[in-house]
């Protein structure tokens, strides 16, 4: 069930928030678990819900067993669980590669949100193995994993950040108001910015990458970069808002990444919780930057290989992650002193390279990817920069959306909102954003969130 679905906005959300707030504290986690499973089953089907329930029950039991076991037994249990979790994730991600026959019994659909809730579950098991307390009550853990605000697309949470709130939380009027404000802003990101920008990329696909001009190719790359940002950042803001309405802390997953001055900084600001997961459970255990250049290169290489694998089975994801790894290593060992001295040039460098990496991320067919880069760089291939009539047409249609995207990807609108959030002008703007979004959704112009595919 998408957060930008009218059924969710007008029926499911009010009912869920009301039932959760009215439930006695001792029953609140059980109510949240039941609501979340019902919403998940409605959106993903009973098979997906059954798999999620099996993951929750098995990980709860494993963590309780680990907490009581000796260290050697704990190590065996966590190793077994991690192997099972990652085997399950690889199976669903790579089943088309492993079992290509279309009639295969293994051709099951990718369960909704499995990449996110398995990473959250494995983080919990690793933390318990390292000495963190295991959840004593089943519904505490079940509510943590299944909570509908973050279940299907993150952010990826840590049990320690919810442990206190799960045991005692009070839903205040301010939580409901401020949470709904965040939800509306995220809805506006998705419906008023990301969805309209998606039609620019769709137009390029219809034309064919081999037939677009070089200026239009760069315009399309910039448009897709903004579309992806507002789609995923919009979801994350909606998740934050929903969490606040339930008095549960959901961290900010994006921190104005396009204001960065290097690729390394960009990925400290983009999908923050996924980056923190890889840092804490892969990069640091492999030695991080503490044991010399060779170990640093190895740790970064493993992190980015796994990042590519996590996103999907297409070779473009491995090419995307390898490109980012190369840029990050180049910055770390050669470019960092220069980027730190030149604010404008470093920001221009980041924007120049990052939009190209998103093209690699977007185009799964390597032949089509080559055709697109031939248009971006016509002097290296068969592209042509001379015919820019298509650019003039699409720029005249989309310039204002791109301008709004650039503005709202900057830190200034957020500062404006936080300084004036109690002013009537802000309420009026949020009212307009909400009903404009509802109007467009009712007109059928909405589209699924992009990260539902992961």
N, C-alpha and C positions, 0 to 999 in steps of 0.2 A: 504494500500500500504506500503510494507516494505521498509525501507531505504536501505536494502541490495539487493534490486531487481534491475536488470540491466536496466529495463525500467525507474525506478525512477532515477537512477544515471545518465544515458546518455540522457534522454529526459525530464522527468518531472522537475528534479532539475534545470538544466540550464534554461529551459523556465520560471519556477517560479521565480528564482532569477532575471532574466533579466526583466520580466514584472514588478516585484516589484520595481526594481531600476529605471526603466524608468517612472514609474507612477508619476504624480505630487504629491507633499506632501499632498495636501488636499484630494486626491483620494487614497492614498497609503493603508490606512486601509481597505477601501472597496475592493481594489484589493486583498489584503492579505486574506480577508475573503472569497472572491469568489474563489480564488485559493485553499484555504484550504478546503472549502466545496467540491469543485470538486475532489480534491485528496482523501478526506475522502469517498465520495460517490463511487469513482472508486474502493477503497480498501474494503469498508465495505458494500456498497449497498445503495440504495435509502431509505430503511426503517430506517437504522441507521442514515443516514444524516437527515432524517425528524425528528427523535427523538432529535438529537443534535440541530437542528434549533429551535425546540419547547422549549428546555431547555434554549437556548440563549435568545429567545424573552421573555419568561416568567420571567427569572431572571433579565433581563434588566428592564422590566416594574416594577417588584416588588421592585428592588432597588430604582428606581426613586420615587415610591410611598412611600417607607420607608423614604427617605430623606426629604419628605415634611410633613410626619405625626408626630403626637405627640408620646411621648415615649411609651405610652400604646398601641397605634395602631401599632407602629413599632415592639413591642414585639410580638403582635399577628401575624403580617405578617411574621416575621422571623420564628416564631414557626411553622406556617402553612407550610412555604416553606421547612424548614428542615425536617418536618415529611413527606412531599411529596417526597423530594429528597431521603431520606433514605429508604422509602417504595419502591420507584422505584428501588433503588440499591439492596435491599434485594430480591425483586421479581425476578430480572434477575439473581442474584447470586444463589438464593435458589429455583428457579422455579421447578427444578427436584425433590426437597424434598417436596415442597408444592403441586405440581401437577405432580405426577410420571407417569401418563398414557401417553404412547408415542404418542398417537393420540390427546392429549389435545390441545385445541386452545391456551393454555398458554405456549406451548413448543417452545417459540421463542428463537432464538439464542442470545447469550450474545452480546450486541452491542459493537463494537470495542471501547476500551478506556473509557467506561462509568465510571469505578471506578475512573479514573483520572480526567475526566472533571467535574464529579459531586462534587468531593472533592474540586476542584478549584472554582467551582461556589458557593458552600456553604461557603467557606472561604470568598469569596467576599461579600456575603450577611451578614455574621456575622460582617465583618469589617464595612460595611455601618451601620449596627445596632449600632455598638460601636461608630460611629461618623465620620468615614472616608467618604470623598466625593464620591458620586455615579458618574458613567460615564455619562456625559451629551450627548455625541454623540453615537448613536447606533453602528456605525461601529468601534468605539474605543473598546467598550466592546466585540463586536462580534469577532473582530480580536484577542483580548486577549484570549478568550476562545478557539477559533477554530484554532489558528495558527498551521500550520501543523508540525513544528519541534517538538512540545511537546504534541500534542493532544492525541495520542493513548497510550503513555507509560510514560508521564511526561517528565521532573520533574513537580511537582505541584507548580504553580506560585502564586504570590500575585499581585493583580492589582496595588498596590502602587509601585512595582518594575518596572512596565512597563509604568506607567502613563505618565512620561515625554517622553520616547522614542516613545510612540504611537502618541504623538502630533507633535513631530519634531525629525526626525532622518535623518542622512545622511549616505548613504552606501559608505564607502571609499574603495580604493583599498586594504589597509591593512586589512580591515574587511573581504573582499573576500578571500584574501590569507590565513590569519590565521584561518578563519572559515573553509576553505577547508582542511587545515592541520589537524585540530581537527576531521573533518569528516573522513579523511583517517585513522587516528589512531584508531578511533572507529570502522571503517569498518574492519581494521586489527584485532582488538580484537575479533570481531564477527566471521569473516570468517576464519582467520588463527589460532585462538586459540579455541574459544568456539565451533564452529561447528565440528572440528576434535575430540575434547575431548568428544563430545556427543556420539560418536560411542563406547567409552569405557563403558558407562552406558548401551547402547543398547545391548552390548555383554553380560553383566551380566543378563539383562532381558531375553535374548535368552537362556542362560544356565539355568536360574532358580535360585532364591536366595537360595533355600535349597541345591543346589549342588555346590556352590562356596566355596572355601577355605577361612579361616579367613584372610590371607594376601591379597587375592584378594578383599575381602569385604572392607577392609580398603583402598586399592588402589582405588576402585570404589567410595567410599565416598569422598576421596580427589579429585578425578577427577571431580565428579559432582559439588563439592564446587567451583572449579576453573571454570568449564563450566558456572555455573550460574552467577558467578561474571563477567566474560568477556562478556557474552551475554548481561547482563543488563547494565554494565558499558560502554560497547561498544556502545549500543544504546544511553545512556546518553551523551557520548562524541559527537556522531553524532548529537544529538539534539543541544548541545552547539554550535557546528560548524555551523549548519544551522541557528541558531538564530543569530550568529555573522554575517553571510552573509546577513542577513536582518537587521542588526544594532539593534537587539533586545536582551536584556540581559537574558540569560538562565543560572541559577546557576549550579555549579558543584554538582552532586548528589552522588558522591562517593569520599572519601578522603582516599585512601589506607587502607581499613578496615582491611585487613589481617595483617597489622602492629600493630594492637591494642594489648592491654595487659589485656583486660577484655571484657566480653560480653556487659557490659554497654557502654564501649568505642566503641566497634564494631558497635553498633547500633546508635551511634552518627556519625559514618562515613559511614554507609551503608544506601542507599535510604534516604539521608539527608532531602529532602523536605517532604517526608511522615512523618518522625519522627518529624520534626518541626510542621507539621500540627497537629499531635496528642498532641504535647507539648502545643501549643498555644490555641487549641480549645477544648481540653479534660483535659489534665493533670493539667495545671495551673488553669482553672476554677473550678476543683474539689478540689483545695487547694494545689496541688503539695506537696512539702516537707516543707511547711511553718507552718503546723498546727499539728505537732506531727507524731509519728510513724504510728498510726492507719490510719490517713488520707492519708499518703504517700503510705501505702500498698493498700488502697482502690483505689487511683488514678492510681497507676501502674497496678493494677489488671484490672481496666476498660479499660485502654489503650491497654493492651495486649489481652484482650478478643476481643475488637473491631478490633485489628490488625489481629487476627485469622479469625474473621468473614469477614473482608474486602477481605482476600485472597481467600476465597471459602467456599463451603458448606460441603466439606469432613471433617470427624472427625479428620483426621491427622493434619489439620491446627489448630484446637483448641488444640490438643496435643502439636503441635509445639510451639504455643504461650504460653501455660501453662508451658512448659519446660523452655522457655526463661525467663518467669516471675520468676520461681523458682530460676534460676541461678542469675538473676539480684538482687533479694531480698537477696540471700545468699551473694553475693558480697557486697551489700550495708550495711548489718548489721554485717557481720562476716569476709569476706575475704579481704575487701579493704585494710586494713593496711598491710597485708602480700603481696598482689599483688603489691602494690606500692613500696615495699622494694626490690623485686626480679625481675629484668627486664627479665632475660632469662626464669625463671620458669613461670612467669606470661604470657609471650608470648606463651610458650609451652602449658600452661593450656588452653589459648584461642583457639589455633589451635585444641587441642584435643577435646574440647567440641563442637566447632562450626561445625566441619564436621559431627558430629553425629546429630546435630539439622537439618542439611540440608537433611540428610537421612529421618528424620521424615517429613520434608517439601515435599520431592519428592514422597514418596510412599503413595498413597491414600488408598490402601487396608490395613486394620490393620492386617490382617492375614499375608500378605506378609511382612509388616513392622516387625512383630514379627519374621518371618523367617530370615530377614536380620540381626536383632540384635542378633539372635541366632548364626549367623556366626561371627559377630563382637566379641561376648563374648561366645566362645564355652563351657567354664566351667560352664555357667549358663543354657545352653540349649543343643540343639542337634548339635551344630556346631563342626567343627573339624579343627584344625590348622595344622594337619599332612600332608595333601595332598596339597602341594604348587606348583605343576606342572603348574596349570592354572595361578598362580601368575607370575611365571617365564616367561611364554609365553606372557602375556599381559604387564608385566613390560618392557620386551625387546622391545615391539612395541610402548609403550607410554611414556617411561621414558623421552625422549627428549621434548615431549609436556608438560609433567608435570614440567620439569625443566624450560622451557620457561614461563610457567604459574606462577611458584613461582617467577621468576625474574621480570616479568611484573606486578605482584601484589604488588611488593615492591615499595618504593618511588624513587629508583635510576634511572630507565629509564626516568621518568618525569623530574627529575632534569637535567639529561643529555640533554634531548630535549630542555628544557627552556634555558639552558646555551649556547646551540649551534644551536638554531633554524635558524639562518641566515647563517649557514655554508653549503657549497655545499654537504658535507657528509650527512647531515640531509635531504636535498632535494632528494638526491639519494636514501636514505633509504625509504623515503615516496613514491617516484616514484615506487620503487620495491614493497612496501606493496600494493599500489593501484592496480598495474597490476597483481600481484599474486592473490589478492582477486578477481579481475575481471575474471581472468582465471578460478579459482575454481568455481565461480558463473556460468560462462558459461558452465562449465563441469557438472553442476547440483548438486554440493556438498553442496549448501547452505540449511539452514533450517529456519523455522520461529523463531522469537524472543520468548523466553520462557514467558516473561511477557505480551505477547499478550493474554495469557489465563486469565489474571486478570483484 
